[in-house]
Amino acid sequence: MQKRVAIVTGGIGGLGTEICRQLAKAGRTVVAVDLPLRDERIAAFHAAMTEFAGAVTFEPADVSDFDSCEQLVQRVEATHGRVDILVNAAGITRDTSLRKMSPQQWHELMRVNLDGLFNTCRQVIDGMSARGFGRIVNLSSVNGQTGQFGQTNYSAAKAGVHGFGMALARETARKGITVNTVSPGYCDTALVAAVPADIREQIVADIPVGRLGSPADIARAVRFLTSDDAGYITGANLPVNGGYFMSF
Ligand SMILES: NC(=O)c1ccc[n+]([C@@H]2O[C@H](COP(=O)([O-])OP(=O)(O)OC[C@H]3O[C@@H](n4cnc5c(N)ncnc54)[C@H](O)[C@@H]3O)[C@@H](O)[C@H]2O)c1
C-alpha cells in the first residue's frame, strides 16, 4: 500500500508539531500547513523533523481563506497524488468578555476556527470519496464543551467544530471517510503558558490526573483516529483532558 498523505493545519503550532511527528512516526507522508511565518520558526520546525528524512514538509496557507486552501490542496495533490488524512489544528483565541468584544475579535476567530474547517474539508472530500478512504480530525476544546469566561467566541466556535464534524460524518460515512473531533483539555503549550500563573495553578489542581496534558497526549489520540484501523469510529468526540471534564 502507498504511504498515506496527511495535511495538518496549524502544523507548526504547539500541538500541530507533535501531531506531525506522531503521524510521521506512523509512516505517513505529512504536510504541515501554517501561515507564512517567520523563517526562524519554519527552520526550527524542519530541524525538529530531520529524523523523518523528508517525510514531513511545510506548505504555507491561510485556513481562513477559501482560495488559499484550494491552492494548497492542488499543490499537495500535484506533489503527492492525493490527501488521505486531514487534521485541523489551526486555531486562535481572542479572549475578552462579551461586553468588551469587538466585531473584529468575533469574526477573526470565527474565520480561522470555524470557516477554516469548511475551507479545508471542502477541498479534500471529493478526492477522499473517489478513493473510498479518508480520515478527518478536527481539534475542538474542553472549553467548547463547558463554555469559558471571556471566550464566548472561542467556546461557540469549538462547540461548532463538533456539530460540523457530526454532520460531515453522516454525509461521508458510506465513502469510507471518518470525521471525528478531539477535544483537548489544558495542555502544556504556549496557549496555556499565556494564562496567569495563579489561574494555571488552579487549573492543574482541578485536573484529576494532576498535570497539564502534553502535546503527545493529544497527538497520540489524533494518530489513533487517523489510522486505517479506526474506520468504525465516526462523528465521535474524543476528550483528552485528564478527567477535567467527564461526560458521555
Ligand atoms: N494548547 C491547548 O491547551 C489547547 C487546548 C484545547 C484546544 N486547543 C486547540 O488545539 C489547536 C492547536 O492549539 P495549539 O496549542 O497548538 O495552538 P498554537 O497557537 O501553538 O498553534 C496554532 C497554530 O495555528 C496557526 N494558525 C493560526 N491562524 C492560522 C491560519 N489562518 N491559517 C493557518 N494556520 C493558522 C498558528 O500560526 C499556529 O502555528 C487549536 O485549535 C486550539 O484551539 C489547544
The ligand as an SDF file (V2000), in Angstrom:
LIG
                    3D

 44 48  0  0  0  0  0  0  0  0999 V2000
   -2.9830   24.1310   23.7980 N   0  0  0  0  0  0  0  0  0  0  0  0
   -4.0700   23.8010   24.4480 C   0  0  0  0  0  0  0  0  0  0  0  0
   -4.0630   23.6460   25.6740 O   0  0  0  0  0  0  0  0  0  0  0  0
   -5.3630   23.5770   23.7100 C   0  0  0  0  0  0  0  0  0  0  0  0
   -6.4760   23.1860   24.4530 C   0  0  0  0  0  0  0  0  0  0  0  0
   -7.6670   22.9650   23.7780 C   0  0  0  0  0  0  0  0  0  0  0  0
   -7.7440   23.1140   22.4120 C   0  0  0  0  0  0  0  0  0  0  0  0
   -6.6570   23.5070   21.7070 N   0  0  0  0  0  0  0  0  0  0  0  0
   -6.8140   23.6590   20.2710 C   0  0  0  0  0  0  0  0  0  0  0  0
   -5.8240   22.8750   19.6090 O   0  0  0  0  0  0  0  0  0  0  0  0
   -5.4130   23.5290   18.4080 C   0  0  0  0  0  0  0  0  0  0  0  0
   -3.9020   23.7350   18.4140 C   0  0  0  0  0  0  0  0  0  0  0  0
   -3.5580   24.5110   19.5570 O   0  0  0  0  0  0  0  0  0  0  0  0
   -2.0340   24.8890   19.9010 P   0  0  0  0  0  0  0  0  0  0  0  0
   -1.8960   24.8700   21.3620 O   0  0  0  0  0  0  0  0  0  0  0  0
   -1.1210   24.0780   19.0620 O   0  0  0  0  0  0  0  0  0  0  0  0
   -2.0120   26.4080   19.4240 O   0  0  0  0  0  0  0  0  0  0  0  0
   -0.7880   27.2050   18.7400 P   0  0  0  0  0  0  0  0  0  0  0  0
   -1.1440   28.6400   18.8200 O   0  0  0  0  0  0  0  0  0  0  0  0
    0.5100   26.7390   19.3030 O   0  0  0  0  0  0  0  0  0  0  0  0
   -0.8720   26.6950   17.2360 O   0  0  0  0  0  0  0  0  0  0  0  0
   -1.8840   27.0710   16.3620 C   0  0  0  0  0  0  0  0  0  0  0  0
   -1.2460   27.2520   15.0010 C   0  0  0  0  0  0  0  0  0  0  0  0
   -2.2730   27.6600   14.0870 O   0  0  0  0  0  0  0  0  0  0  0  0
   -1.6710   28.5770   13.1960 C   0  0  0  0  0  0  0  0  0  0  0  0
   -2.6820   29.4110   12.5750 N   0  0  0  0  0  0  0  0  0  0  0  0
   -3.3700   30.4410   13.1240 C   0  0  0  0  0  0  0  0  0  0  0  0
   -4.1510   31.0220   12.2070 N   0  0  0  0  0  0  0  0  0  0  0  0
   -3.9670   30.3380   11.0470 C   0  0  0  0  0  0  0  0  0  0  0  0
   -4.4800   30.4840    9.7330 C   0  0  0  0  0  0  0  0  0  0  0  0
   -5.3640   31.4450    9.4360 N   0  0  0  0  0  0  0  0  0  0  0  0
   -4.0720   29.6180    8.7840 N   0  0  0  0  0  0  0  0  0  0  0  0
   -3.1670   28.6470    9.0560 C   0  0  0  0  0  0  0  0  0  0  0  0
   -2.6410   28.4750   10.2900 N   0  0  0  0  0  0  0  0  0  0  0  0
   -3.0320   29.3180   11.2690 C   0  0  0  0  0  0  0  0  0  0  0  0
   -0.7170   29.3820   14.0590 C   0  0  0  0  0  0  0  0  0  0  0  0
    0.2580   30.0560   13.2800 O   0  0  0  0  0  0  0  0  0  0  0  0
   -0.1490   28.3150   14.9720 C   0  0  0  0  0  0  0  0  0  0  0  0
    1.0600   27.7820   14.4770 O   0  0  0  0  0  0  0  0  0  0  0  0
   -6.1980   24.8310   18.3330 C   0  0  0  0  0  0  0  0  0  0  0  0
   -7.3260   24.6490   17.5370 O   0  0  0  0  0  0  0  0  0  0  0  0
   -6.5930   25.0790   19.7810 C   0  0  0  0  0  0  0  0  0  0  0  0
   -7.7550   25.8470   19.8580 O   0  0  0  0  0  0  0  0  0  0  0  0
   -5.4580   23.7440   22.3310 C   0  0  0  0  0  0  0  0  0  0  0  0
  1  2  1  0
  2  3  2  0
  2  4  1  0
  4  5  1  0
  4 44  2  0
  5  6  2  0
  6  7  1  0
  7  8  2  0
  8  9  1  0
  8 44  1  0
  9 10  1  0
  9 42  1  0
 10 11  1  0
 11 12  1  0
 11 40  1  0
 12 13  1  0
 13 14  1  0
 14 15  2  0
 14 16  1  0
 14 17  1  0
 17 18  1  0
 18 19  2  0
 18 20  1  0
 18 21  1  0
 21 22  1  0
 22 23  1  0
 23 24  1  0
 23 38  1  0
 24 25  1  0
 25 26  1  0
 25 36  1  0
 26 27  1  0
 26 35  1  0
 27 28  2  0
 28 29  1  0
 29 30  1  0
 29 35  2  0
 30 31  1  0
 30 32  2  0
 32 33  1  0
 33 34  2  0
 34 35  1  0
 36 37  1  0
 36 38  1  0
 38 39  1  0
 40 41  1  0
 40 42  1  0
 42 43  1  0
M  CHG  2   8   1  16  -1
M  END
$$$$
